[in-house]
Amino acid sequence: MLVVALTGGIGAGKSTVAQNFAELGALVIDADQLARIAIERGSEGFGEVLLRFGDEIISNGDIDRKKLADIVFSDESARKDLEAIIHPRVHAIFAEAVDDLEHDDILIYEIPLLIETDAAHKFDYVITVEADLELRKNRLLKKGLYISQIEKRIAAQASPESRESIADSVIRNDGDEDSLLRQVENLWESVLLPQSLG
């Protein structure tokens, strides 16, 4: 089996690449989805977030992720507090998923904060998806984020250079979808499949 980290800056196209890998036969887990599970209503994590951030982040009985994001991307100590609540729970859920893998499975773990959580050494292979900064900003504007939100989120992430320095492969997403898919297919056939069988 092969456990692969898929990282990249916000707006670079990680989710599209993850979807491409899923269509080729990979199992895909999204760290952001695990983070949502870690603090869903009724969980221990939910209680801890409420205790730290107060009732103002609650909307209709659930955590309002937009309000919470606005707080933590404007205040580094708040972000670190939230990460201290979420990350251990995410690691535990992920470890369970890895334990359930079959010997020939390829697991792609979509993890935006690979460097920031110092987790690269936990994976057999690391891929980063990178794209031109202005292109990333334009994609995020189209998704409805404001430029101030985009800049705060980009500033909170590691630099492209630091991601590339720890990656085994870099996928460039500056072109069209066909070009992106070709890179993914090439990586799947020439690197990941042979490694998973090795």
matplotlib code that plots the C-alpha trace (Angstrom):
import matplotlib.pyplot as plt

x = [0.0, 1.1, 0.1, 0.5, 0.3, -1.3, -0.6, -0.5, -1.5, -5.1, -6.6, -3.9, -6.3, -5.6, -9.3, -9.4, -6.2, -7.6, -10.7, -8.6, -6.7, -10.0, -11.2, -8.0, -8.7, -7.1, -8.8, -9.0, -9.4, -9.6, -8.1, -10.6, -13.4, -11.8, -11.4, -15.2, -15.8, -13.4, -15.6, -19.1, -22.0, -22.0, -18.3, -15.7, -14.0, -17.2, -17.3, -13.6, -14.1, -17.2, -15.3, -12.4, -14.3, -17.7, -21.3, -20.7, -19.3, -22.6, -25.3, -28.4, -26.7, -23.6, -20.2, -20.3, -17.1, -17.0, -17.1, -14.5, -12.3, -12.6, -11.4, -8.5, -7.1, -6.9, -5.3, -2.4, -2.8, -6.5, -5.5, -2.9, -5.6, -8.0, -5.3, -4.4, -8.0, -8.5, -5.1, -4.8, -8.4, -7.7, -4.5, -6.4, -9.2, -6.6, -4.6, -7.7, -8.3, -4.7, -5.1, -8.0, -6.1, -5.6, -2.0, -2.4, -4.4, -3.2, -4.4, -4.2, -4.5, -5.4, -3.7, -3.3, -1.1, 1.4, 4.5, 2.7, 1.9, 5.4, 3.8, 5.7, 7.7, 4.6, 4.0, 5.5, 5.3, 4.5, 2.9, 2.3, 0.0, 1.3, -0.1, 0.7, -0.3, -2.5, -4.3, -4.9, -6.3, -8.6, -9.9, -10.7, -12.4, -14.7, -15.5, -16.8, -13.9, -12.9, -9.3, -8.6, -9.7, -7.6, -4.5, -4.8, -5.2, -2.3, -0.2, -1.1, 0.2, 3.8, 5.4, 5.4, 9.2, 9.0, 6.3, 8.3, 11.4, 9.8, 7.8, 8.7, 6.6, 5.3, 2.1, 1.7, -1.8, -1.3, -2.8, -6.1, -7.8, -6.4, -2.8, -3.6, -5.1, -2.2, 0.2, -1.9, -2.2, 1.5, 2.3, -0.2, 1.0, 4.8, 5.3, 2.4, 1.1, 4.6, 5.5, 2.2, 3.0, 6.7]
y = [0.0, 3.6, 6.6, 9.8, 13.4, 15.8, 19.4, 22.9, 26.5, 27.6, 28.0, 25.9, 23.0, 20.3, 19.2, 18.8, 16.7, 14.6, 14.0, 13.0, 10.5, 9.1, 8.5, 6.6, 4.3, 6.0, 6.2, 9.9, 11.5, 15.3, 16.7, 19.6, 17.0, 15.3, 18.7, 19.2, 15.8, 16.6, 19.5, 18.5, 19.1, 16.7, 15.9, 16.7, 18.9, 21.0, 21.6, 22.7, 25.1, 26.6, 27.0, 28.8, 31.0, 31.5, 31.5, 34.1, 31.4, 29.4, 29.7, 27.4, 25.2, 24.5, 26.1, 28.9, 28.0, 31.4, 33.3, 31.0, 31.4, 35.2, 35.0, 32.6, 34.1, 37.5, 36.3, 33.9, 32.8, 32.0, 30.0, 28.0, 27.4, 26.0, 23.8, 22.4, 21.3, 20.0, 18.5, 15.6, 14.5, 14.6, 12.6, 10.0, 9.6, 9.5, 6.8, 4.6, 5.0, 3.9, 0.9, -0.2, -0.1, -3.2, -4.1, -2.8, 0.4, 3.8, 6.5, 10.1, 12.4, 16.0, 18.0, 21.8, 22.3, 19.5, 21.7, 23.7, 20.6, 19.1, 15.9, 15.2, 12.4, 10.4, 9.7, 7.4, 10.1, 13.8, 15.7, 19.5, 21.3, 24.7, 27.6, 31.2, 33.4, 35.8, 32.8, 31.3, 34.6, 34.8, 31.3, 32.1, 35.4, 33.4, 31.1, 34.1, 35.0, 38.6, 39.7, 40.5, 36.9, 35.4, 37.3, 36.4, 32.7, 32.7, 34.5, 31.8, 29.0, 27.9, 29.4, 27.5, 27.2, 25.4, 23.0, 22.2, 21.6, 18.7, 17.3, 14.2, 15.6, 19.0, 19.3, 22.6, 23.9, 27.0, 25.5, 23.8, 20.8, 18.4, 19.4, 18.9, 15.4, 14.3, 15.2, 13.2, 10.2, 10.2, 10.3, 7.6, 5.2, 5.8, 6.4, 5.6, 2.3, 0.7, 1.9, 0.5, -2.9, -2.8]
z = [0.0, -0.5, 1.6, -0.4, 0.9, -1.6, -0.6, -2.3, -1.6, -1.4, -4.9, -6.6, -7.5, -4.9, -4.9, -8.7, -8.6, -5.7, -7.8, -10.8, -8.6, -7.2, -10.8, -11.5, -8.5, -5.5, -2.1, -1.3, 2.2, 2.7, 5.8, 5.8, 5.9, 8.9, 10.6, 10.2, 11.7, 14.6, 15.8, 14.7, 17.0, 19.9, 19.7, 22.4, 19.9, 19.5, 23.2, 23.3, 20.4, 22.1, 25.3, 23.6, 21.1, 22.8, 21.6, 18.9, 16.5, 16.8, 14.2, 14.3, 16.8, 14.7, 14.4, 11.8, 9.9, 8.2, 11.5, 13.0, 9.9, 10.1, 13.7, 13.3, 10.1, 11.8, 15.0, 15.0, 18.7, 18.0, 15.0, 17.1, 19.7, 17.1, 15.6, 19.0, 19.3, 15.8, 14.7, 17.3, 16.5, 12.7, 13.2, 15.2, 12.5, 9.7, 11.6, 11.8, 8.0, 7.3, 9.6, 7.4, 4.1, 2.0, 0.9, -2.7, -1.9, -2.8, -0.3, -1.4, 1.7, 0.7, 3.4, 2.9, 6.0, 5.5, 6.2, 8.9, 10.8, 10.2, 8.8, 5.6, 7.2, 7.9, 4.2, 1.6, -1.1, -1.2, -4.1, -4.2, -6.6, -7.5, -9.6, -10.3, -7.4, -9.4, -11.0, -7.5, -6.3, -9.3, -8.7, -5.1, -6.0, -8.3, -5.3, -3.5, -1.1, -0.7, -1.5, 2.2, 3.2, 0.3, 1.3, 5.0, 4.1, 1.7, 4.3, 6.9, 4.6, 3.8, 0.7, -2.6, -2.4, 1.0, -0.3, -3.4, -1.3, 0.5, -2.4, -4.4, -7.3, -8.3, -10.4, -12.2, -12.5, -14.7, -17.9, -18.9, -17.3, -20.0, -19.1, -15.4, -16.0, -18.1, -15.3, -12.8, -15.1, -15.8, -12.0, -11.3, -14.0, -13.8, -10.0, -7.7, -9.2, -9.4, -5.9, -4.4, -5.9, -5.0]

ax = plt.figure().add_subplot(projection="3d")
ax.plot(x, y, z, "-o")
ax.set_aspect("equal")
plt.show()
